[in-house]
Amino acid sequence: MSSASNQNRTRTLEKILWPRFILFPVLAIAAYPFFIMGIGGETWYVQTGWVLFLTYCWFCVGGAFHETVHETLFKNGAINRWYGRVLGWMVGIPYTVYRESHRRHHAYLNTPDDYELWPYSDPSTSLWFRRSFLWIDLLFGVVTAPHIYGRIFLNNDPRLSKKVRRTILLEYLALLVYWALALSVIFYFLKKPDGTYHKFQWIWILPLVLSPMVNTARKFVEHLGMQSTNPVLGTRTVVSNNWIESWLGYFNFDIAIHGPHHRYPKARHYELEAKLVDCIEKHPEEQVPVFSSYLTAFIDSAKCFWNAPQTGSHLSGHTTQVHSESVEAQNWESNEVLMQESSMDDHETHQ
């Protein structure tokens, strides 16, 4: 890996294409009416092009949402939070719910406390339940993702303060208002001059269904079947040699370089490849699970769909101990949650 040259190239792109975290959320919304109105024609290849384009835009909305939780989009924490809330409304997951679940995912990777990887990390779930839920999760991520992230709120996790729970409740209400307004606008444009409505086409919602499916597949690629709590060894990392995958990964903040992301949760995306090289050089004895393409990584994860739809060694009959390299992620989860709770709650109470 020529990490230095890749990092320099990415930093150059960063200066040119930095607004991509705004570009894709805007395109995800602004381009949708043109798709519904049939701009470009209604042939199968035009419709397929629209579906693929919008699916990728909505997938990248999820990537930008993830970056707001890590506060790597803006230097100002409040701007990260408020932009994250807007993106959360779009994807149907309140920002604070996602933040709290995701921080525990980093801090307690591949353990029963990893909310984000439920039920695959939960020793109380049966093998058959995990085998069945995996396909529901993959095909209906638009429903399962909000449920999985919302469990931290619905299960009354004692680590959530009353103030944070109140913030989450307000964000759920704001989410409902957002989608009520969005649906009202959609119905307005579907209304004909004679008062009737255009016939609903199921293909119109296909990008909103496919993008969560892609996100779930990404989750499986990165985590399913992994046992170690070491953030580098317990995740699959993809460093693609394919320029198409590299560009697609760049627009989604290089989240595929997942091990270093878990090890250094505050690192910018263009730093991750260099940190991967550094990890490998410091620990040459370790077999870091690095793949040269998403396809090979997906095939490796797909082997676990039946035999091992799980994460963590506790489901294999072994004792799970949180690896020492998870300390940075644990500190990120514990210390910064307290700091951001107070600053965020101050914002909430003054509104």
N, C-alpha and C positions, 0 to 999 in steps of 0.2 A: 504493500500500500504506500503510495506517495502522499502521505498525509499532509506534509508541508505545502506541496503544490496545490493539493485539493483545498486546503484551508485558505490559501491565498486567493484561489479562484472563487471560492464561496464568499469570501469577504468582499471581493470586487462585485459579485452578483448582488450581495447584500446592499451595496450602495445604490445599485441600479434598480433593483426589484424589491426594495424593502417594503413597499406598500402592499405586498401580496396578502398580508394578514387582513387587510381591508378589502382587497380586490375580490377574493373568492366569496366572502360573505355577501358583498354587494352583488356579484354576478349570480350567486345562488338565488337571490331574491329578484333582482332586476331582469334577469334573462327568462325567468319562469313564465311571465305573461306572453312572451314571444313564442315560447314552446307551446303553450296552450292555444294560442291563436293560429298555430300552424304555419308560422313564418318559415319560408324555405320550401314549403310543400308538405304533403302528408304521405310521401312515399316511405317505404319501410326503412331505407337507408338514411333518409333525413331524420326520421323519428328516432332511429337507433343512435344517430349522432347526437341528437339533443339529449337523449336519456343518458348516454355515456358522459357527455360534457357536464350535465347538471349533477349527475351522481358524483363525479369527481369534485365539483365545486362544493357540494354539501359534505363530502368526506373531508375536504380541506377546512371547512368550517369547524369540524371536530378537532382538527389539528391545531387551529388557532385557539380554540377553547382550551385545549390542553396547555398551551403556552401561557395563557393568562393565569392559570393556577400556579404555574412555576414563576410567574412574574418576570418573564424574559421577553415580553413584547415591548413594554414601555418601562422607562426608568422610574416613573411615578407609580407607586403601588395602588393609589386610588383609581387611576385611569385603567390599570390592568383589571381591577375588580369590576368597575362599571362596564368596561367593554366585555368582560367575561360574562356579566349578567345578561347583556344583550344577546350574546352568542348562545347562552344557556336557554334563553327564551326560544331562540330559533330551533334548537335541537331537542327541546322538551325536558331539559335537566337543569334544575336551579344551580346557579354557580356555587353556592356555599355547600350544597349537597355533594357536588362533584369534587370540590376542594377537599372537604373532610374525608371523603372516601378515598380519594387519590393519594392524599398524604399518608393514610394508613397503609395503602398499597405499597408505597415506597418504604415505609418504616418497617412493615411486617411482611415483606415479600414471601410468598409461598408458605405462609403460616395460617392458622385458623382466623387470625385477626385481620387478614387481608380481605376487606370487604369487596374490593373490585373484582376479585377472582372467585367470588361465590358463584355456584356451589362447588366449584372444582377444588377449592381450598378447605372446604368444610368437612371434617371427619364424621359429622353426624348424618351426612347424606349418603345414601346407598349407591353402590356402583351402578345399578340399573337406573336410578334417578338421574345420575350424572350423564349416563349414556343417552338417556331420552332428552334431558334438558339441553344437552349440547346442540342437538338439531333444532330445537325450538329457538335457542339463543342465536344460532347461525341464520336461520331463515326468517325469524321475527324479531330481530334486534331492535327494530323501531319500538317494540313494546318491552322487551326484556331489559334493555339498557337502562331506561328510566327506573324500572323496578329494582335492578341490582344496585344502582347508585342510591336510590331512595331508601334502601333498607336501613342505612345508618340513622335515618330520621324516624322511620316507621318502627324500628326495633327499640327506640328509646335508648340509644347508646348513652351510658352514663357520662362519657367523656365530653358530650355536647352540653355546653352551658345553656341556661334558660335564654340568655340573650341570643346565642347562636341559633337555637331552636326557633325563636321568634323571627329572626332574620330569614331562616329557611321558609317558614310559613308565609311570610310576606312575599318571598320570591316565587313560591308556588302560586300565590294569588296573582302576582304580576304576570306570570307565565300564562295563566288562564285568560287574563285580559288581553295579552298580546295575541294569542291565537284566536280569540273571539273577534278582535279587530281584523286580523289577517283573513279570516274566513268571510267576514263582512265585505271586505274589499274584493275578494275572489267572486262572491255572489254578485256583486255590483257589476263587474266586468262580464260575467256570464249572462246577464240579463239582456234580452233582446228589446228593441224599441216597442214591440207589441206586448211587452210584459211577460212573455214566456222566457224560458231559459234554454241555453244551448245544452244539448245532450251531454251528460257526463261521460268522460272517457277514462277508463281505468289506467291507461298509460300515463295520464297526467301525474299520478301519485307514485309512479314507479321509481323515480330518482330518490324520493323520500323514504322508500322501502329498501332500495338497493344500497344506499350509502351506509345505513347502520349495519347491513350485512357485511359490507366490506370492512367496516370497523371491527366487527366481531371476528372476522377472519384474521385481521391484523392482530387482535388480542390473542387468538389461538397460536398464530405464528410465533409471537413473542414469548408466550408463557405456557401453553398447554403441555403437560408432561414433564415440565422442569421441576426438579426437586430441591436443589441447593438454595439456601437463603443468601448466599453470596450474590450480590447484585449483578456481577459480571458472568458468573457461572450459572446462575439461576434464571437466565433469560437467553433467548436466541437473538443474535445480532446479525443484521444483514448489511454488508458493504458490497453494493452491486458493481459489477464490471460492465453492466449494460447502461449505455448513456440515457436510454429512455427511462429506466427505473431510477437512475441517479437524478434526472430532472424532476420526475414525479415525486421522488423523495424530498428533493430540495423544497418544493412548494408545500410539502407537508412537514417542514421543519426537521427533516432527517430523523424522524422518530424511530426508523428501522434500526439505527445504531443504538440499540436499546440497552445493552449492558452498561456502557459508559453513562448513558442517560440516568440509569438507576443509581449508579455509583456517584455521579456528580449531578444531582437534580437541579442545581442552579446554573449549570454550564449552558452557554449558548450553543445552538445546534451546529454551528460551523466549527466548534471546538471538539466535538464528540469523537471524530475519527482519530485525531491526534491523541486524545486521551485513551482511546482503545489501544493504539500502538504502545503508549506508555505502560498500560496495564500488562500487555503481553510481554514487553521487555523486562518489566520488574518481576514477573512471575512466569518465566518460560516453562516451568514444570507443569503449569495448569493448562488443561485442554479447554480453551475458551470456545464456546459454540458459535463460530462465525461462519456465515453462509454467503456465497457469492451472488445469490439471486433470491428473490422472494419465492420463486417456484420451488427451489430445493428446500428452503426453510419450511414452506407450507407442507411439502411432502413429508418432511421429518415430523411435523406436528400432527399430520393426518394419521400417522401410525398409532397415535395415542387415542384416536376417536373411540375405539372400541375397547382396547386393552387397558388404557390408562388415562381416562378423561379426568385428570386431576392435576393439582400442583402441590408440591411439598412432599417431603418424605414421610410425614405422619400418616398419610393414607396408604403407605406401603409397609406399615408395621415398624418403621424406624422412629427413633426419637428426633424431633426437630429442635435444633438450637439455632437461634438467630446469629448469623455470621458476624464477626467483628467489623467487616467492611460495611455492614448496614448501619453502623453508628452514625455516620454522617446523615443518612436518610432519616434515622430516628430523631436526631437533633433537629433536622429540618421540620419534621412533623410536630415535635413537641414544643420547641422554643418559638418557632415562627407562628404556630397556631395561636399561641397566647398573645404574641405581639399583634397579629393581624386581627384577632378577635376584638381587642381593645380599640384599635384604630377604626375597624369597620363598624363596630357597635356605636362609636362616637358619631360616625356619619349617619347611622340609622336613627339615632335618638334625636338628631338635630333636623330631621326632615318632617 
